[in-house]
Amino acid sequence: MYHLNKFCNIIFDLRKKRGWTQTILAEKLGVSPQSISKWECGVSQT
């Protein structure tokens, strides 16, 4: 089973390595920046 905390860290690390803001990643994925924030904080999985 995949640990949610590890998933959150992976999203954050990959986004930072690319120099993307949460807004940029959200636009690329077609979701809201708030969703990205929740994913990175482990608040929401969807």
Order of alpha helices (4+ residues) and beta strands (2+ residues): alpha-alpha-alpha
